[in-house]
Amino acid sequence: MNSQVRKETVTTNAQGDVEKRIETIDYRSSAGQGQEMRNVQVIHQSNPNKEKSNTSGGVLSNAAASVASTLQSAKEAISRNSS
């Protein structure tokens, strides 16, 4: 993809997060077809509350903590039963 930045604006959305909107041109080509050009808008949203986030980083760290807790409980149960 070859793109060229045309216009960039920074705003705050309804949730209070910063959004950067970039209007650009997207060039695509498929096998046997000519090059297609179209105007697109890309929106980048910042997330200042990463610790409280349900995005991949927050979900994965919570899942890892849950797995660690489950494993620890299983080890304790096994060691009690083998004594």
N, CA, C and O atoms as CSV, one atom per row, in Angstrom:
chain,resi,resn,atom,element,x,y,z
A,1,MET,N,N,0.832,-1.176,0.000
A,1,MET,CA,C,0.000,0.000,0.000
A,1,MET,C,C,0.874,1.235,0.000
A,1,MET,O,O,1.747,1.380,0.856
A,2,ASN,N,N,0.656,2.094,-0.917
A,2,ASN,CA,C,1.365,3.356,-0.994
A,2,ASN,C,C,0.369,4.455,-0.635
A,2,ASN,O,O,-0.652,4.604,-1.307
A,3,SER,N,N,0.648,5.215,0.401
A,3,SER,CA,C,-0.297,6.255,0.799
A,3,SER,C,C,0.409,7.582,0.973
A,3,SER,O,O,1.614,7.642,1.219
A,4,GLN,N,N,-0.364,8.639,0.841
A,4,GLN,CA,C,0.158,9.993,0.942
A,4,GLN,C,C,-0.747,10.764,1.889
A,4,GLN,O,O,-1.952,10.835,1.651
A,5,VAL,N,N,-0.203,11.349,2.964
A,5,VAL,CA,C,-0.992,12.085,3.935
A,5,VAL,C,C,-1.494,13.375,3.310
A,5,VAL,O,O,-0.730,14.125,2.702
A,6,ARG,N,N,-2.777,13.624,3.465
A,6,ARG,CA,C,-3.378,14.829,2.916
A,6,ARG,C,C,-3.781,15.815,4.001
A,6,ARG,O,O,-3.486,17.005,3.894
A,7,LYS,N,N,-4.456,15.334,5.053
A,7,LYS,CA,C,-4.937,16.226,6.094
A,7,LYS,C,C,-4.938,15.480,7.424
A,7,LYS,O,O,-5.307,14.308,7.489
A,8,GLU,N,N,-4.523,16.170,8.476
A,8,GLU,CA,C,-4.460,15.552,9.798
A,8,GLU,C,C,-5.130,16.475,10.807
A,8,GLU,O,O,-4.816,17.664,10.861
A,9,THR,N,N,-6.065,15.932,11.620
A,9,THR,CA,C,-6.721,16.710,12.668
A,9,THR,C,C,-6.698,15.922,13.960
A,9,THR,O,O,-6.800,14.695,13.948
A,10,VAL,N,N,-6.563,16.623,15.075
A,10,VAL,CA,C,-6.576,16.004,16.389
A,10,VAL,C,C,-7.774,16.553,17.138
A,10,VAL,O,O,-7.942,17.767,17.255
A,11,THR,N,N,-8.630,15.627,17.660
A,11,THR,CA,C,-9.831,16.013,18.389
A,11,THR,C,C,-9.965,15.148,19.633
A,11,THR,O,O,-9.199,14.206,19.837
A,12,THR,N,N,-10.946,15.480,20.458
A,12,THR,CA,C,-11.291,14.673,21.623
A,12,THR,C,C,-12.688,14.111,21.399
A,12,THR,O,O,-13.610,14.860,21.077
A,13,ASN,N,N,-12.858,12.783,21.568
A,13,ASN,CA,C,-14.164,12.179,21.323
A,13,ASN,C,C,-15.064,12.321,22.548
A,13,ASN,O,O,-14.670,12.936,23.539
A,14,ALA,N,N,-16.269,11.755,22.486
A,14,ALA,CA,C,-17.255,11.885,23.558
A,14,ALA,C,C,-16.783,11.262,24.871
A,14,ALA,O,O,-17.202,11.697,25.944
A,15,GLN,N,N,-15.921,10.252,24.802
A,15,GLN,CA,C,-15.401,9.613,26.006
A,15,GLN,C,C,-14.199,10.353,26.588
A,15,GLN,O,O,-13.676,9.953,27.628
A,16,GLY,N,N,-13.762,11.411,25.941
A,16,GLY,CA,C,-12.632,12.190,26.420
A,16,GLY,C,C,-11.281,11.697,25.930
A,16,GLY,O,O,-10.250,12.208,26.366
A,17,ASP,N,N,-11.262,10.710,25.029
A,17,ASP,CA,C,-10.012,10.186,24.477
A,17,ASP,C,C,-9.579,11.020,23.274
A,17,ASP,O,O,-10.412,11.549,22.538
A,18,VAL,N,N,-8.270,11.131,23.086
A,18,VAL,CA,C,-7.728,11.893,21.966
A,18,VAL,C,C,-7.773,11.038,20.702
A,18,VAL,O,O,-7.355,9.880,20.711
A,19,GLU,N,N,-8.283,11.615,19.617
A,19,GLU,CA,C,-8.332,10.951,18.320
A,19,GLU,C,C,-7.549,11.759,17.302
A,19,GLU,O,O,-7.689,12.979,17.225
A,20,LYS,N,N,-6.731,11.080,16.526
A,20,LYS,CA,C,-6.022,11.725,15.420
A,20,LYS,C,C,-6.621,11.162,14.138
A,20,LYS,O,O,-6.520,9.963,13.877
A,21,ARG,N,N,-7.252,12.035,13.328
A,21,ARG,CA,C,-7.862,11.625,12.067
A,21,ARG,C,C,-6.950,12.055,10.921
A,21,ARG,O,O,-6.533,13.210,10.830
A,22,ILE,N,N,-6.656,11.100,10.059
A,22,ILE,CA,C,-5.781,11.367,8.920
A,22,ILE,C,C,-6.527,11.016,7.644
A,22,ILE,O,O,-6.931,9.870,7.444
A,23,GLU,N,N,-6.705,12.003,6.788
A,23,GLU,CA,C,-7.296,11.762,5.474
A,23,GLU,C,C,-6.156,11.536,4.497
A,23,GLU,O,O,-5.221,12.333,4.422
A,24,THR,N,N,-6.242,10.446,3.750
A,24,THR,CA,C,-5.155,10.057,2.872
A,24,THR,C,C,-5.709,9.352,1.642
A,24,THR,O,O,-6.921,9.182,1.512
A,25,ILE,N,N,-4.835,8.948,0.753
A,25,ILE,CA,C,-5.225,8.215,-0.447
A,25,ILE,C,C,-4.642,6.815,-0.354
A,25,ILE,O,O,-3.463,6.644,-0.043
A,26,ASP,N,N,-5.471,5.816,-0.624
A,26,ASP,CA,C,-5.055,4.424,-0.601
A,26,ASP,C,C,-4.956,3.936,-2.042
A,26,ASP,O,O,-5.918,4.031,-2.803
A,27,TYR,N,N,-3.797,3.417,-2.409
A,27,TYR,CA,C,-3.579,2.866,-3.750
A,27,TYR,C,C,-3.522,1.348,-3.632
A,27,TYR,O,O,-2.733,0.815,-2.852
A,28,ARG,N,N,-4.352,0.650,-4.401
A,28,ARG,CA,C,-4.358,-0.813,-4.390
A,28,ARG,C,C,-4.350,-1.334,-5.809
A,28,ARG,O,O,-4.839,-0.681,-6.732
A,29,SER,N,N,-3.793,-2.509,-5.969
A,29,SER,CA,C,-3.855,-3.168,-7.270
A,29,SER,C,C,-3.992,-4.663,-7.044
A,29,SER,O,O,-3.385,-5.221,-6.130
A,30,SER,N,N,-4.785,-5.300,-7.874
A,30,SER,CA,C,-4.990,-6.741,-7.820
A,30,SER,C,C,-4.432,-7.356,-9.087
A,30,SER,O,O,-4.275,-6.679,-10.103
A,31,ALA,N,N,-4.132,-8.644,-9.021
A,31,ALA,CA,C,-3.620,-9.347,-10.200
A,31,ALA,C,C,-4.633,-9.243,-11.341
A,31,ALA,O,O,-5.814,-9.541,-11.158
A,32,GLY,N,N,-4.174,-8.826,-12.500
A,32,GLY,CA,C,-5.034,-8.709,-13.671
A,32,GLY,C,C,-5.895,-7.467,-13.689
A,32,GLY,O,O,-6.693,-7.287,-14.609
A,33,GLN,N,N,-5.758,-6.613,-12.707
A,33,GLN,CA,C,-6.562,-5.389,-12.619
A,33,GLN,C,C,-5.632,-4.187,-12.599
A,33,GLN,O,O,-4.445,-4.306,-12.293
A,34,GLY,N,N,-6.173,-3.058,-12.923
A,34,GLY,CA,C,-5.396,-1.825,-12.845
A,34,GLY,C,C,-5.309,-1.335,-11.412
A,34,GLY,O,O,-5.887,-1.921,-10.496
A,35,GLN,N,N,-4.580,-0.255,-11.241
A,35,GLN,CA,C,-4.430,0.316,-9.905
A,35,GLN,C,C,-5.697,1.074,-9.529
A,35,GLN,O,O,-6.248,1.828,-10.330
A,36,GLU,N,N,-6.148,0.860,-8.291
A,36,GLU,CA,C,-7.337,1.526,-7.774
A,36,GLU,C,C,-6.896,2.575,-6.760
A,36,GLU,O,O,-6.041,2.307,-5.917
A,37,MET,N,N,-7.472,3.751,-6.841
A,37,MET,CA,C,-7.145,4.825,-5.908
A,37,MET,C,C,-8.434,5.257,-5.226
A,37,MET,O,O,-9.445,5.489,-5.890
A,38,ARG,N,N,-8.402,5.364,-3.900
A,38,ARG,CA,C,-9.592,5.841,-3.198
A,38,ARG,C,C,-9.199,6.646,-1.970
A,38,ARG,O,O,-8.156,6.404,-1.364
A,39,ASN,N,N,-10.041,7.604,-1.611
A,39,ASN,CA,C,-9.826,8.426,-0.427
A,39,ASN,C,C,-10.248,7.624,0.802
A,39,ASN,O,O,-11.311,7.002,0.804
A,40,VAL,N,N,-9.427,7.637,1.833
A,40,VAL,CA,C,-9.733,6.942,3.074
A,40,VAL,C,C,-9.440,7.853,4.256
A,40,VAL,O,O,-8.695,8.827,4.142
A,41,GLN,N,N,-10.044,7.518,5.398
A,41,GLN,CA,C,-9.774,8.245,6.632
A,41,GLN,C,C,-9.338,7.229,7.677
A,41,GLN,O,O,-10.040,6.249,7.926
A,42,VAL,N,N,-8.191,7.457,8.282
A,42,VAL,CA,C,-7.659,6.581,9.319
A,42,VAL,C,C,-7.798,7.317,10.642
A,42,VAL,O,O,-7.444,8.492,10.748
A,43,ILE,N,N,-8.317,6.619,11.653
A,43,ILE,CA,C,-8.494,7.233,12.970
A,43,ILE,C,C,-7.637,6.481,13.982
A,43,ILE,O,O,-7.800,5.276,14.175
A,44,HIS,N,N,-6.718,7.209,14.628
A,44,HIS,CA,C,-5.883,6.654,15.692
A,44,HIS,C,C,-6.456,7.160,17.014
A,44,HIS,O,O,-6.614,8.365,17.208
A,45,GLN,N,N,-6.767,6.230,17.925
A,45,GLN,CA,C,-7.279,6.620,19.233
A,45,GLN,C,C,-6.254,6.273,20.297
A,45,GLN,O,O,-5.772,5.142,20.362
A,46,SER,N,N,-5.922,7.252,21.134
A,46,SER,CA,C,-5.002,6.968,22.240
A,46,SER,C,C,-5.815,6.431,23.396
A,46,SER,O,O,-7.008,6.711,23.510
A,47,ASN,N,N,-5.172,5.658,24.254
A,47,ASN,CA,C,-5.837,5.071,25.403
A,47,ASN,C,C,-5.031,5.409,26.654
A,47,ASN,O,O,-4.097,4.684,26.995
A,48,PRO,N,N,-5.378,6.504,27.347
A,48,PRO,CA,C,-4.590,6.912,28.511
A,48,PRO,C,C,-4.768,5.982,29.703
A,48,PRO,O,O,-3.925,5.995,30.600
A,49,ASN,N,N,-5.828,5.173,29.756
A,49,ASN,CA,C,-6.099,4.287,30.891
A,49,ASN,C,C,-5.750,2.850,30.546
A,49,ASN,O,O,-6.614,1.976,30.612
A,50,LYS,N,N,-4.512,2.590,30.182
A,50,LYS,CA,C,-4.111,1.255,29.741
A,50,LYS,C,C,-4.277,0.205,30.825
A,50,LYS,O,O,-4.593,-0.942,30.508
A,51,GLU,N,N,-4.074,0.553,32.111
A,51,GLU,CA,C,-4.204,-0.434,33.182
A,51,GLU,C,C,-5.650,-0.895,33.325
A,51,GLU,O,O,-5.895,-2.053,33.662
A,52,LYS,N,N,-6.608,-0.011,33.074
A,52,LYS,CA,C,-8.017,-0.329,33.239
A,52,LYS,C,C,-8.646,-0.788,31.935
A,52,LYS,O,O,-9.858,-0.989,31.869
A,53,SER,N,N,-7.861,-0.950,30.931
A,53,SER,CA,C,-8.346,-1.231,29.591
A,53,SER,C,C,-8.735,-2.684,29.401
A,53,SER,O,O,-8.174,-3.574,30.041
A,54,ASN,N,N,-9.702,-2.924,28.516
A,54,ASN,CA,C,-10.065,-4.278,28.125
A,54,ASN,C,C,-9.478,-4.609,26.762
A,54,ASN,O,O,-9.954,-5.522,26.087
A,55,THR,N,N,-8.459,-3.885,26.354
A,55,THR,CA,C,-7.784,-4.199,25.102
A,55,THR,C,C,-6.816,-5.335,25.337
A,55,THR,O,O,-6.673,-5.794,26.471
A,56,SER,N,N,-6.166,-5.790,24.323
A,56,SER,CA,C,-5.364,-7.015,24.386
A,56,SER,C,C,-4.381,-7.051,25.551
A,56,SER,O,O,-4.258,-8.088,26.202
A,57,GLY,N,N,-3.687,-5.973,25.834
A,57,GLY,CA,C,-2.709,-5.989,26.921
A,57,GLY,C,C,-3.349,-6.235,28.269
A,57,GLY,O,O,-2.853,-7.047,29.050
A,58,GLY,N,N,-4.442,-5.547,28.555
A,58,GLY,CA,C,-5.141,-5.717,29.828
A,58,GLY,C,C,-5.759,-7.093,29.957
A,58,GLY,O,O,-5.676,-7.715,31.016
A,59,VAL,N,N,-6.374,-7.571,28.902
A,59,VAL,CA,C,-7.016,-8.881,28.917
A,59,VAL,C,C,-5.981,-9.973,29.120
A,59,VAL,O,O,-6.191,-10.886,29.918
A,60,LEU,N,N,-4.866,-9.890,28.407
A,60,LEU,CA,C,-3.830,-10.920,28.516
A,60,LEU,C,C,-3.193,-10.937,29.897
A,60,LEU,O,O,-2.938,-12.012,30.440
A,61,SER,N,N,-2.933,-9.786,30.469
A,61,SER,CA,C,-2.309,-9.778,31.792
A,61,SER,C,C,-3.273,-10.303,32.844
A,61,SER,O,O,-2.848,-10.981,33.780
A,62,ASN,N,N,-4.566,-10.005,32.712
A,62,ASN,CA,C,-5.554,-10.546,33.652
A,62,ASN,C,C,-5.679,-12.057,33.484
A,62,ASN,O,O,-5.796,-12.781,34.473
A,63,ALA,N,N,-5.655,-12.534,32.261
A,63,ALA,CA,C,-5.739,-13.980,31.997
A,63,ALA,C,C,-4.512,-14.692,32.560
A,63,ALA,O,O,-4.643,-15.768,33.144
A,64,ALA,N,N,-3.335,-14.119,32.396
A,64,ALA,CA,C,-2.107,-14.724,32.914
A,64,ALA,C,C,-2.146,-14.801,34.436
A,64,ALA,O,O,-1.725,-15.804,35.011
A,65,ALA,N,N,-2.640,-13.770,35.089
A,65,ALA,CA,C,-2.747,-13.784,36.551
A,65,ALA,C,C,-3.733,-14.848,37.008
A,65,ALA,O,O,-3.511,-15.510,38.022
A,66,SER,N,N,-4.814,-15.014,36.266
A,66,SER,CA,C,-5.808,-16.027,36.600
A,66,SER,C,C,-5.239,-17.437,36.445
A,66,SER,O,O,-5.483,-18.301,37.287
A,67,VAL,N,N,-4.489,-17.670,35.382
A,67,VAL,CA,C,-3.857,-18.975,35.161
A,67,VAL,C,C,-2.849,-19.263,36.273
A,67,VAL,O,O,-2.808,-20.379,36.791
A,68,ALA,N,N,-2.044,-18.280,36.642
A,68,ALA,CA,C,-1.050,-18.466,37.696
A,68,ALA,C,C,-1.723,-18.822,39.019
A,68,ALA,O,O,-1.245,-19.683,39.756
A,69,SER,N,N,-2.826,-18.158,39.310
A,69,SER,CA,C,-3.564,-18.440,40.542
A,69,SER,C,C,-4.136,-19.856,40.527
A,69,SER,O,O,-4.081,-20.559,41.536
A,70,THR,N,N,-4.681,-20.274,39.397
A,70,THR,CA,C,-5.240,-21.622,39.260
A,70,THR,C,C,-4.153,-22.672,39.422
A,70,THR,O,O,-4.357,-23.676,40.105
A,71,LEU,N,N,-3.001,-22.451,38.802
A,71,LEU,CA,C,-1.891,-23.400,38.931
A,71,LEU,C,C,-1.409,-23.511,40.374
A,71,LEU,O,O,-1.121,-24.606,40.857
A,72,GLN,N,N,-1.325,-22.382,41.053
A,72,GLN,CA,C,-0.888,-22.397,42.449
A,72,GLN,C,C,-1.876,-23.179,43.309
A,72,GLN,O,O,-1.464,-23.958,44.169
A,73,SER,N,N,-3.164,-22.982,43.088
A,73,SER,CA,C,-4.190,-23.718,43.834
A,73,SER,C,C,-4.084,-25.212,43.566
A,73,SER,O,O,-4.213,-26.024,44.482
A,74,ALA,N,N,-3.849,-25.574,42.306
A,74,ALA,CA,C,-3.713,-26.991,41.944
A,74,ALA,C,C,-2.493,-27.596,42.627
A,74,ALA,O,O,-2.572,-28.716,43.130
A,75,LYS,N,N,-1.367,-26.885,42.660
A,75,LYS,CA,C,-0.155,-27.390,43.324
A,75,LYS,C,C,-0.412,-27.618,44.814
A,75,LYS,O,O,0.006,-28.631,45.374
A,76,GLU,N,N,-1.098,-26.677,45.445
A,76,GLU,CA,C,-1.396,-26.811,46.863
A,76,GLU,C,C,-2.306,-28.001,47.132
A,76,GLU,O,O,-2.113,-28.724,48.110
A,77,ALA,N,N,-3.295,-28.205,46.270
A,77,ALA,CA,C,-4.221,-29.329,46.427
A,77,ALA,C,C,-3.491,-30.649,46.252
A,77,ALA,O,O,-3.739,-31.597,46.997
A,78,ILE,N,N,-2.601,-30.721,45.284
A,78,ILE,CA,C,-1.832,-31.957,45.043
A,78,ILE,C,C,-0.906,-32.242,46.206
A,78,ILE,O,O,-0.797,-33.392,46.631
A,79,SER,N,N,-0.232,-31.229,46.735
A,79,SER,CA,C,0.702,-31.451,47.833
A,79,SER,C,C,-0.046,-31.851,49.110
A,79,SER,O,O,0.517,-32.597,49.912
A,80,ARG,N,N,-1.271,-31.400,49.339
A,80,ARG,CA,C,-2.064,-31.812,50.497
A,80,ARG,C,C,-2.493,-33.272,50.357
A,80,ARG,O,O,-2.497,-34.022,51.334
A,81,ASN,N,N,-2.857,-33.675,49.118
A,81,ASN,CA,C,-3.325,-35.046,48.897
A,81,ASN,C,C,-2.206,-36.064,48.945
A,81,ASN,O,O,-2.455,-37.221,49.285
A,82,SER,N,N,-0.999,-35.684,48.622
A,82,SER,CA,C,0.114,-36.631,48.608
A,82,SER,C,C,0.770,-36.791,49.983
A,82,SER,O,O,1.620,-37.666,50.152
A,83,SER,N,N,0.401,-35.982,50.953
A,83,SER,CA,C,0.997,-36.065,52.301
A,83,SER,C,C,0.328,-37.123,53.140
A,83,SER,O,O,0.703,-37.325,54.295
